[in-house]
Amino acid sequence: MTMLPTDPRLFRLPEGDEARPHLLGSYAPESELYFWPRRQRCPVTRTAVEDVDLTSEGVLYAWTFLHVPRMGKISYGDAGGYGVGQIDLAEGVRIQAPLLGTTDDWQIGSKMGLTTFPVGEDDDGNEMVTFRFEAIS
């Protein structure tokens, strides 16, 4: 079964010897700032940006747990919800994204890595995945 990203404009799957997927961001040479999601122009200088892969590891800045009922085919586990965190990447970008694991896995300052999360199959039987961050050592 082939894995496909649910939105290839936001992230790409690992290639070759890469261990983790990458978020697709923008870099503005004039302001020397990075952005996610990608931009067409720098919001600070209004100049052209370049598409870049952002680092796939960062540090957990903050997190919370959302208590929500299960919906559709997406399973959040037995906890009745899922974690959402803010992860600071080396480029200076702070990403807000779902977290993989349980509340015992997340601590402010933890090293986090981008990973995939299955959400279903397309009409051709390919596994559709989105992304989450998980605690890594």
Backbone as a printed PyTorch tensor [residue, N CA C, xyz], in Angstrom:
tensor([[[  0.8520,  -1.1740,   0.0000],
         [  0.0000,   0.0000,   0.0000],
         [  0.9040,   1.2460,   0.0000]],

        [[  0.5590,   2.2040,  -0.8230],
         [  1.3030,   3.4520,  -0.9230],
         [  0.7230,   4.4810,   0.0380]],

        [[  1.6010,   5.2140,   0.7130],
         [  1.1540,   6.3110,   1.5760],
         [  1.1100,   7.5920,   0.7620]],

        [[  0.0590,   8.3800,   0.9580],
         [ -0.0940,   9.6700,   0.2900],
         [ -0.4440,  10.7350,   1.3240]],

        [[  0.1300,  11.9360,   1.1860],
         [ -0.2430,  13.0110,   2.1170],
         [ -1.6490,  13.5160,   1.8110]],

        [[ -2.3910,  13.8580,   2.8730],
         [ -3.7340,  14.3930,   2.6750],
         [ -3.6890,  15.7560,   1.9910]],

        [[ -2.6360,  16.5170,   2.2230],
         [ -2.4660,  17.8200,   1.5730],
         [ -0.9900,  18.0220,   1.2230]],

        [[ -0.5970,  17.6850,  -0.0020],
         [  0.8090,  17.7930,  -0.4010],
         [  1.3230,  19.2350,  -0.4720]],

        [[  0.4480,  20.2270,  -0.2530],
         [  0.9130,  21.6180,  -0.1960],
         [  1.4740,  21.9620,   1.1770]],

        [[  1.1340,  21.1590,   2.2020],
         [  1.5590,  21.4420,   3.5710],
         [  2.7810,  20.6440,   4.0220]],

        [[  2.8990,  19.3990,   3.5540],
         [  4.0160,  18.5550,   3.9820],
         [  4.3080,  17.5130,   2.9120]],

        [[  5.5310,  16.9580,   3.0090],
         [  5.8900,  15.8770,   2.0990],
         [  6.3970,  14.7010,   2.9130]],

        [[  6.2290,  13.5220,   2.3650],
         [  6.6550,  12.3020,   3.0340],
         [  8.1630,  12.1330,   2.8980]],

        [[  8.7750,  11.3170,   3.7810],
         [ 10.2250,  11.1030,   3.6980],
         [ 10.6230,  10.4930,   2.3560]],

        [[ 11.7960,  10.8760,   1.8910],
         [ 12.3460,  10.3420,   0.6430],
         [ 13.7110,   9.7420,   0.9290]],

        [[ 14.0470,   8.6730,   0.2190],
         [ 15.3780,   8.0810,   0.3670],
         [ 15.6670,   7.6570,   1.7920]],

        [[ 16.7610,   8.1750,   2.3590],
         [ 17.1690,   7.7890,   3.7110],
         [ 16.6300,   8.7330,   4.7910]],

        [[ 15.7140,   9.6230,   4.4270],
         [ 15.1170,  10.5300,   5.4130],
         [ 14.2430,   9.7290,   6.3830]],

        [[ 14.3610,  10.0480,   7.6520],
         [ 13.5900,   9.3340,   8.6650],
         [ 12.2060,   9.9320,   8.8790]],

        [[ 12.0590,  11.2310,   8.6130],
         [ 10.8170,  11.9210,   8.9510],
         [ 10.2830,  12.7300,   7.7700]],

        [[  8.9640,  12.9840,   7.7760],
         [  8.4010,  13.8930,   6.7740],
         [  8.8730,  15.3260,   7.0520]],

        [[  8.6010,  16.2280,   6.1270],
         [  8.9840,  17.6340,   6.2760],
         [  7.7920,  18.5350,   5.9970]],

        [[  7.6330,  19.5660,   6.8200],
         [  6.6670,  20.6090,   6.5190],
         [  7.2300,  21.4670,   5.4030]],

        [[  6.3620,  21.9410,   4.5080],
         [  6.7760,  22.7700,   3.3840],
         [  6.5370,  24.2240,   3.7460]],

        [[  7.6220,  24.9810,   3.8620],
         [  7.5350,  26.3680,   4.2720],
         [  8.0810,  27.3100,   3.2240]],

        [[  8.2530,  28.5550,   3.6270],
         [  8.8060,  29.5930,   2.7560],
         [  9.9330,  30.3020,   3.4840]],

        [[ 10.8950,  30.7760,   2.7120],
         [ 11.9900,  31.5830,   3.2440],
         [ 12.0350,  32.8890,   2.4590]],

        [[ 12.0990,  34.0020,   3.1750],
         [ 12.1770,  35.3250,   2.5460],
         [ 13.6030,  35.8460,   2.7100]],

        [[ 14.4110,  35.8380,   1.6460],
         [ 15.8050,  36.2720,   1.7530],
         [ 15.9610,  37.7090,   2.2530]],

        [[ 15.0790,  38.6080,   1.8490],
         [ 15.2410,  40.0090,   2.2370],
         [ 15.0420,  40.2120,   3.7440]],

        [[ 14.0570,  39.5520,   4.3240],
         [ 13.8140,  39.6930,   5.7640],
         [ 14.5100,  38.6030,   6.5740]],

        [[ 15.0180,  37.5850,   5.8970],
         [ 15.6640,  36.4300,   6.5260],
         [ 14.7190,  35.7170,   7.4960]],

        [[ 13.4360,  35.6580,   7.1370],
         [ 12.4220,  35.0000,   7.9560],
         [ 11.8720,  33.7700,   7.2440]],

        [[ 11.4740,  32.7840,   8.0490],
         [ 10.8260,  31.5780,   7.5450],
         [  9.3570,  31.6160,   7.9390]],

        [[  8.5140,  30.9270,   7.1560],
         [  7.0790,  30.9150,   7.4020],
         [  6.5130,  29.5260,   7.1470]],

        [[  5.4320,  29.2120,   7.8610],
         [  4.6270,  28.0270,   7.5920],
         [  3.1950,  28.3560,   7.9650]],

        [[  2.2450,  28.0130,   7.1020],
         [  2.4410,  27.3700,   5.8140],
         [  3.1050,  28.3010,   4.8030]],

        [[  3.3330,  27.7540,   3.6120],
         [  4.0320,  28.5290,   2.5810],
         [  3.2880,  29.8110,   2.2510]],

        [[  4.0310,  30.7930,   1.8530],
         [  3.5000,  32.0990,   1.4570],
         [  3.8680,  32.3670,   0.0020]],

        [[  3.1470,  33.2670,  -0.6200],
         [  3.5180,  33.7150,  -1.9650],
         [  4.4890,  34.8810,  -1.9000]],

        [[  4.3650,  35.6810,  -0.8120],
         [  5.2560,  36.8290,  -0.6090],
         [  5.5310,  36.9580,   0.8770]],

        [[  6.6120,  37.6050,   1.2110],
         [  6.9390,  37.8510,   2.6130],
         [  5.9220,  38.8300,   3.1850]],

        [[  5.2610,  38.4970,   4.2890],
         [  4.2850,  39.4210,   4.8700],
         [  4.9370,  40.6440,   5.5240]],

        [[  6.2330,  40.6150,   5.7410],
         [  6.9350,  41.7360,   6.3600],
         [  7.4240,  42.7290,   5.3160]],

        [[  8.0980,  42.1980,   4.2630],
         [  8.7010,  43.0750,   3.2520],
         [  7.9490,  43.0830,   1.9300]],

        [[  7.0090,  42.1760,   1.7830],
         [  6.2420,  42.0090,   0.5340],
         [  7.1240,  41.6340,  -0.6500]],

        [[  8.2710,  41.0130,  -0.3790],
         [  9.1790,  40.5670,  -1.4370],
         [  8.9790,  39.0750,  -1.6870]],

        [[  9.6070,  38.5840,  -2.7380],
         [  9.4880,  37.1770,  -3.1380],
         [ 10.0490,  36.2530,  -2.0560]],

        [[  9.4870,  35.0680,  -1.9870],
         [  9.9590,  34.0320,  -1.0660],
         [ 10.3730,  32.8080,  -1.8590]],

        [[ 11.1040,  31.9210,  -1.1850],
         [ 11.5260,  30.6510,  -1.7790],
         [ 10.8570,  29.5210,  -1.0090]],

        [[ 10.4400,  28.4680,  -1.7170],
         [  9.9020,  27.2840,  -1.0480],
         [ 11.0540,  26.5150,  -0.4150]],

        [[ 10.8620,  26.0620,   0.8240],
         [ 11.8910,  25.3040,   1.5400],
         [ 11.2400,  24.1960,   2.3580]],

        [[ 12.0350,  23.1610,   2.6430],
         [ 11.6570,  22.1540,   3.6220],
         [ 12.0800,  22.6780,   4.9850]],

        [[ 11.1840,  22.6600,   5.9410],
         [ 11.5320,  23.0450,   7.3010],
         [ 12.0730,  21.8230,   8.0450]],

        [[ 12.8380,  22.0570,   9.1080],
         [ 13.3570,  20.9420,   9.8810],
         [ 12.1890,  20.1280,  10.4340]],

        [[ 12.4110,  18.8380,  10.5990],
         [ 11.3250,  17.9650,  11.0420],
         [ 11.3850,  17.6760,  12.5390]],

        [[ 12.2660,  18.3850,  13.2560],
         [ 12.3410,  18.2460,  14.7030],
         [ 12.3320,  19.6190,  15.3440]],

        [[ 11.7760,  19.7020,  16.5430],
         [ 11.7060,  20.9700,  17.2540],
         [ 11.5360,  20.7440,  18.7410]],

        [[ 11.1590,  21.8000,  19.4440],
         [ 11.0070,  21.7620,  20.8980],
         [  9.5790,  22.1710,  21.2440]],

        [[  8.9640,  21.4180,  22.1520],
         [  7.5940,  21.6990,  22.5640],
         [  7.5490,  22.9620,  23.4240]],

        [[  6.8450,  23.9720,  22.9350],
         [  6.7100,  25.2470,  23.6330],
         [  5.5280,  25.2170,  24.6180]],

        [[  4.4070,  24.6450,  24.1580],
         [  3.1960,  24.5540,  24.9800],
         [  2.3110,  23.4550,  24.4170]],

        [[  1.4310,  22.9110,  25.2370],
         [  0.4790,  21.9130,  24.7440],
         [ -0.7970,  21.9510,  25.5800]],

        [[ -1.8400,  21.3810,  24.9960],
         [ -3.1080,  21.2130,  25.7020],
         [ -3.7480,  19.9310,  25.1930]],

        [[ -4.7490,  19.4780,  25.8820],
         [ -5.4840,  18.2810,  25.4730],
         [ -6.9100,  18.6810,  25.1620]],

        [[ -7.3750,  18.3180,  23.9840],
         [ -8.7400,  18.6370,  23.5650],
         [ -9.6300,  17.4260,  23.8050]],

        [[-10.6260,  17.5890,  24.6360],
         [-11.5860,  16.5190,  24.9100],
         [-12.7070,  16.6560,  23.8930]],

        [[-12.7160,  15.7640,  22.9280],
         [-13.7240,  15.8200,  21.8630],
         [-14.2840,  14.4230,  21.6300]],

        [[-15.5310,  14.3340,  21.1940],
         [-16.0860,  13.0200,  20.8800],
         [-15.4640,  12.4810,  19.6020]],

        [[-15.4480,  11.1820,  19.4850],
         [-14.9320,  10.5550,  18.2650],
         [-15.8850,  10.8350,  17.1160]],

        [[-15.2940,  11.1170,  15.9620],
         [-16.0990,  11.4180,  14.7860],
         [-15.5420,  10.6520,  13.5970]],

        [[-16.3910,  10.1710,  12.7430],
         [-15.9570,   9.5180,  11.5180],
         [-15.0510,   8.3280,  11.7820]],

        [[-14.0800,   8.1180,  10.8810],
         [-13.1780,   6.9750,  10.9800],
         [-11.9070,   7.2940,  11.7400]],

        [[-11.7100,   8.5430,  12.1410],
         [-10.4900,   8.9210,  12.8400],
         [-10.6140,   8.5060,  14.2960]],

        [[ -9.6550,   7.7200,  14.7690],
         [ -9.6480,   7.2940,  16.1580],
         [ -8.5910,   8.0860,  16.9120]],

        [[ -8.9770,   8.6710,  18.0260],
         [ -8.0440,   9.4340,  18.8510],
         [ -7.5100,   8.6010,  20.0060]],

        [[ -7.8450,   7.3140,  20.0340],
         [ -7.4240,   6.4870,  21.1450],
         [ -8.5100,   6.4220,  22.2030]],

        [[ -8.1840,   5.8050,  23.3030],
         [ -9.1740,   5.6050,  24.3620],
         [ -9.3600,   6.8250,  25.2490]],

        [[ -8.5500,   7.8590,  25.0480],
         [ -8.5970,   9.0180,  25.9390],
         [ -9.7480,   9.9720,  25.6310]],

        [[-10.4490,   9.8020,  24.5270],
         [-11.5730,  10.6710,  24.2060],
         [-11.1630,  12.0500,  23.7430]],

        [[-10.0420,  12.1530,  23.0900],
         [ -9.5580,  13.4250,  22.5800],
         [ -8.1320,  13.2900,  22.0720]],

        [[ -7.4490,  14.4140,  21.9430],
         [ -6.0790,  14.3890,  21.4450],
         [ -5.3470,  15.6520,  21.8910]],

        [[ -4.0260,  15.5680,  21.8620],
         [ -3.1930,  16.6960,  22.2400],
         [ -2.8900,  17.5920,  21.0680]],

        [[ -2.7390,  18.8670,  21.3550],
         [ -2.3030,  19.8560,  20.3690],
         [ -1.1560,  20.6240,  21.0070]],

        [[ -0.1000,  20.8340,  20.2440],
         [  1.0430,  21.5330,  20.8000],
         [  1.5580,  22.6190,  19.8880]],

        [[  2.3660,  23.4870,  20.4730],
         [  3.1090,  24.4850,  19.7110],
         [  4.5670,  24.0630,  19.7670]],

        [[  5.1490,  23.8490,  18.5930],
         [  6.5060,  23.3420,  18.4730],
         [  7.3620,  24.4060,  17.8060]],

        [[  8.4650,  24.7580,  18.4560],
         [  9.4050,  25.7300,  17.9010],
         [ 10.4430,  25.0000,  17.0600]],

        [[ 10.5240,  25.3670,  15.7740],
         [ 11.5190,  24.7890,  14.8740],
         [ 12.7760,  25.6500,  14.8620]],

        [[ 13.8770,  25.0730,  14.4090],
         [ 15.1670,  25.7710,  14.3980],
         [ 15.1320,  27.0430,  13.5660]],

        [[ 14.2680,  27.1040,  12.5580],
         [ 14.1800,  28.2690,  11.6830],
         [ 13.4800,  29.4550,  12.3370]],

        [[ 12.9630,  29.2610,  13.5420],
         [ 12.2520,  30.3400,  14.2200],
         [ 10.7500,  30.3040,  13.9960]],

        [[ 10.2620,  29.2630,  13.3760],
         [  8.8300,  29.1120,  13.1090],
         [  8.2070,  28.3330,  14.2660]],

        [[  7.0570,  28.7780,  14.7460],
         [  6.3020,  28.0490,  15.7720],
         [  5.1050,  27.4180,  15.0880]],

        [[  5.0440,  26.0950,  15.1250],
         [  3.9990,  25.3240,  14.4640],
         [  2.9710,  24.8930,  15.5000]],

        [[  1.7020,  25.0320,  15.1900],
         [  0.6520,  24.4530,  16.0240],
         [  0.1360,  23.2280,  15.2950]],

        [[  0.1980,  22.0650,  15.9660],
         [ -0.1650,  20.8170,  15.3030],
         [ -0.6390,  19.7960,  16.3250]],

        [[ -1.3860,  18.7840,  15.8660],
         [ -1.7690,  17.6940,  16.7580],
         [ -0.5300,  16.9450,  17.2520]],

        [[ -0.6640,  16.3230,  18.4130],
         [  0.4170,  15.5380,  19.0080],
         [  0.0390,  14.0700,  19.0380]],

        [[  1.0260,  13.2210,  18.8640],
         [  0.8370,  11.7760,  18.9470],
         [  1.2820,  11.3250,  20.3280]],

        [[  0.4930,  10.4980,  20.9820],
         [  0.8420,   9.9960,  22.2950],
         [ -0.2140,  10.3600,  23.3240]],

        [[  0.2070,  10.3050,  24.5840],
         [ -0.6920,  10.6180,  25.6930],
         [ -0.1270,  11.7880,  26.4830]],

        [[ -0.9040,  12.2940,  27.4140],
         [ -0.4670,  13.4420,  28.2020],
         [  0.8020,  13.1460,  28.9930]],

        [[  1.0890,  11.8900,  29.2780],
         [  2.3290,  11.5300,  29.9800],
         [  3.5570,  11.6770,  29.0870]],

        [[  3.3660,  11.7620,  27.7700],
         [  4.4840,  11.8420,  26.8170],
         [  4.9850,  13.2660,  26.5930]],

        [[  4.2090,  14.2840,  26.9510],
         [  4.5320,  15.6660,  26.5770],
         [  4.9160,  16.4990,  27.7890]],

        [[  6.0400,  17.1570,  27.6700],
         [  6.4890,  18.1000,  28.6900],
         [  7.0460,  19.3190,  27.9730]],

        [[  6.7860,  20.4920,  28.5040],
         [  7.3410,  21.7130,  27.9310],
         [  8.8600,  21.5350,  27.8300]],

        [[  9.4170,  21.8420,  26.6780],
         [ 10.8490,  21.6800,  26.4560],
         [ 11.2460,  20.3450,  25.8590]],

        [[ 10.2760,  19.4220,  25.7030],
         [ 10.5850,  18.1150,  25.1060],
         [ 10.9710,  18.2600,  23.6440]],

        [[ 11.8770,  17.4120,  23.1980],
         [ 12.2300,  17.3490,  21.7820],
         [ 11.1070,  16.6160,  21.0600]],

        [[ 10.6520,  17.1790,  19.9500],
         [  9.5260,  16.6330,  19.1940],
         [  9.9390,  16.3750,  17.7520]],

        [[  9.3690,  15.3290,  17.1560],
         [  9.6510,  15.0080,  15.7650],
         [  8.3690,  14.8720,  14.9690]],

        [[  8.4160,  15.3160,  13.7310],
         [  7.2630,  15.2160,  12.8390],
         [  7.0840,  13.7610,  12.4230]],

        [[  5.8560,  13.2850,  12.4180],
         [  5.5530,  11.9250,  12.0130],
         [  4.2320,  11.9140,  11.2530]],

        [[  3.9150,  10.7940,  10.6410],
         [  2.6590,  10.6740,   9.9030],
         [  1.6060,  10.0220,  10.7900]],

        [[  0.3440,  10.2210,  10.3970],
         [ -0.7910,   9.6820,  11.1270],
         [ -1.8430,   9.2670,  10.1010]],

        [[ -2.2080,   7.9730,  10.0290],
         [ -3.1820,   7.5210,   9.0300],
         [ -4.5830,   8.0380,   9.3260]],

        [[ -5.2770,   8.4600,   8.2690],
         [ -6.6500,   8.9540,   8.4300],
         [ -7.6520,   8.2360,   7.5300]],

        [[ -7.1710,   7.3010,   6.6990],
         [ -8.0880,   6.5640,   5.8380],
         [ -7.4190,   6.1280,   4.5590]],

        [[ -8.2380,   5.7100,   3.6120],
         [ -7.7510,   5.2680,   2.3030],
         [ -8.4620,   6.0390,   1.2040]],

        [[ -7.7520,   6.2350,   0.0740],
         [ -8.4080,   6.8460,  -1.0790],
         [ -9.1170,   5.7660,  -1.8870]],

        [[ -9.7110,   6.1300,  -2.9950],
         [-10.4880,   5.1840,  -3.8140],
         [ -9.6270,   4.0870,  -4.4200]],

        [[ -8.3050,   4.3060,  -4.5090],
         [ -7.3960,   3.3110,  -5.0770],
         [ -6.7500,   2.4350,  -4.0120]],

        [[ -7.1470,   2.5980,  -2.7570],
         [ -6.6030,   1.7830,  -1.6840],
         [ -5.3010,   2.3010,  -1.0940]],

        [[ -4.8880,   3.5140,  -1.4640],
         [ -3.6870,   4.1090,  -0.8910],
         [ -3.9950,   4.6370,   0.5080]],

        [[ -3.0260,   4.5160,   1.4060],
         [ -3.2020,   5.0160,   2.7600],
         [ -3.0100,   6.5280,   2.7740]],

        [[ -4.0190,   7.2600,   3.2220],
         [ -3.9370,   8.7170,   3.3230],
         [ -3.4430,   9.0610,   4.7200]],

        [[ -2.4230,   9.9190,   4.7770],
         [ -1.8480,  10.2890,   6.0740],
         [ -1.7850,  11.8040,   6.2130]],

        [[ -1.9060,  12.2500,   7.4470],
         [ -1.6580,  13.6320,   7.7870],
         [ -0.4310,  13.6350,   8.6910]],

        [[ -0.1280,  14.7600,   9.3230],
         [  1.0610,  14.8060,  10.1690],
         [  0.7040,  15.1520,  11.6030]],

        [[  1.5780,  14.7580,  12.4890],
         [  1.5180,  15.0840,  13.9090],
         [  2.9530,  15.1860,  14.3980]],

        [[  3.1260,  15.7140,  15.5930],
         [  4.4310,  15.6780,  16.2390],
         [  4.3800,  14.6820,  17.3690]],

        [[  5.5170,  14.0030,  17.6070],
         [  5.6290,  13.0470,  18.7000],
         [  6.8850,  13.3590,  19.5120]],

        [[  6.8480,  13.0100,  20.7970],
         [  8.0200,  13.1950,  21.6550],
         [  9.0990,  12.2050,  21.2230]],

        [[ 10.3250,  12.7020,  21.1180],
         [ 11.4610,  11.8500,  20.7600],
         [ 12.5830,  12.0880,  21.7700]],

        [[ 13.5020,  11.1340,  21.8330],
         [ 14.6130,  11.3100,  22.7790],
         [ 15.8630,  11.8030,  22.0870]]])
